[in-house]
Amino acid sequence: MKKIVVLLVTLCCMAGALQAQGRFSAGVRGGLLSRTYTFDQKSLVFTDAKGNATNSYNQFSSESKYGFEAGVNFRVRLWKSQNEMTGASLLLELDGLYAQNNLVLLAGNEGDELNKWSATVITRTVDVPLMLCLKASVVRLSAGPVFHAFAKYDLKKGSPNIGFDSPRVLCGYSLGIGFDFGKVTLDGRYSGNFKKDTWTINNGTSSTTLTGRCAGWSICLGVAF
């Protein structure tokens, strides 16, 4: 506990020193999110504990709904050009973002309107992007890794239980372009995961497994303190 306190105090002191030099800033940001899951499966087969098929669907698809993300932003200027004409600089950005959107899972059989299966899932993650940014004038180009420190899937509508089998900390990437107008920022980013997610769907006493990757884009407005 003492080590954590010392570390926090040290970080605060460093932030204060950098802010005094005009090299550090902090703020908040939030905006629109669209996160799509591309699954490997084109059909679904539910099996019981003995591996026997209980329900099968030859058509499977997913549809992502719009969501939101919001959180805090920290920025440190690592380098600044001496040329006042270009005003180029190199920045390091660290975000802590809560993201949420709905995902609709649909399955059925061609020509059979009665035997259908669907579920609406609320996806929640805590994302920590670490971005290296090259800024010139008001334009900022960003790239870097993003860590999904927490992920949770909750059923909003439907009968199955959704389980998340992948590690709780996943690593992905993020690319973006931003515009700085004084203390106001506008960012557009595209993000994806390196590792596939694994979902377990329990429908009563039977279950099935989904594998796939998540990718998406966001548009956020931010304000620096």
C-alpha positions, 0 to 999 in steps of 0.5 A: 500500500505504501508503494502505491501511495508513493507511486501516485504521489510521484506521478502527480509531482511529475504531472505537475512539473510537466504541466508547469512547462506546458507539456502535460494536459488532461481532459475528458472525452466522449462520443459515438461508438460502432463496434462490429464482431466478425465471427468465424461461424456461419451456422450454429449447432447446440450440443448437450453435455454428451456432445449430442446435437439438440438444435442446429441452425444453418444460418447465423449472423450478427448485427452491431448497434451504435453505442458510446464511449466516454472517459479521461485523456492524458497527453504529454508532449515529447518533442516540439519543432523549433520551426514556428511555421510548421509547429510540429510536435510529438505527443504521447496520449493515454486514455481510460475509456468506458465503452458500451454498445448492443450486439444482436445475434440471429440464427435460423434455418432457410425456409423455416420461419418458426425455428429461429433463435436470437439474442441481444447482448450488451457489450461493456469494456474498459479500454486503455489506448496508448497512442503516439501522435504526430501533430502539425498545425491543428491536425494530429495523426495517432497510432498505438496499442489498446488494452481491453482491461475488462470485458463483460457481456450481459444479455438484454433480450433472449434466452441464452446465457453468454460467457466470455472465455478469453483472457480479461486483458486483451491487446489490440491496435488503434489508428486515428486522426484528430483535430485540436482547436485550442482546448477542444479536440475532435478524434476519429479512430479505428480499432481492432483486436489481435487475438480472437474472442471466444464466446460460450452460449448456454441455451438451457442444458445445451451450449455452443461456442463462437470465435471471432474478432472485434473491430470498430470506429469511434468519433469523440469530442474532448475538452482539456482542463 
